[in-house]
Amino acid sequence: MSPTRLRYTMLGFIVGVVVVYLEALPLGVRFAAPFYGAGIGLLLDSMIVRIKQKRGKDE
């Protein structure tokens, strides 16, 4: 796993852990939030990599 991919995954996981402490969300969603956050972090990283590749290809 590349450093940036790991960085975005960990940031998403940490944000998900913060969401666990929100009382407004249902219990199942709260406890799954760190894993959702990690997945969203991976998705963001892959989108950023694709955008960078397209920019490099156009030049």
PEGIGI-V580546 format. One record per residue. RES is the residue in one letter. NEAR is the number of other C-alpha atoms within 12 Angstrom. Layout:
# PEGIGI-V580546
RES;NEAR + RES;NEAR
This chain:
# PEGIGI-V580546
M;10 + S;12 + P;11 + T;17 + R;23 + L;20 + R;18 + Y;27 + T;28 + M;24 + L;25 + G;27 + F;26 + I;23 + V;25 + G;26 + V;22 + V;18 + V;25 + V;24 + Y;19 + L;16 + E;13 + A;11 + L;14 + P;14 + L;14 + G;15 + V;20 + R;22 + F;21 + A;22 + A;26 + P;26 + F;25 + Y;26 + G;28 + A;26 + G;25 + I;24 + G;27 + L;27 + L;19 + L;22 + D;26 + S;20 + M;16 + I;17 + V;18 + R;14 + I;14 + K;14 + Q;13 + K;12 + R;11 + G;10 + K;9 + D;8 + E;7
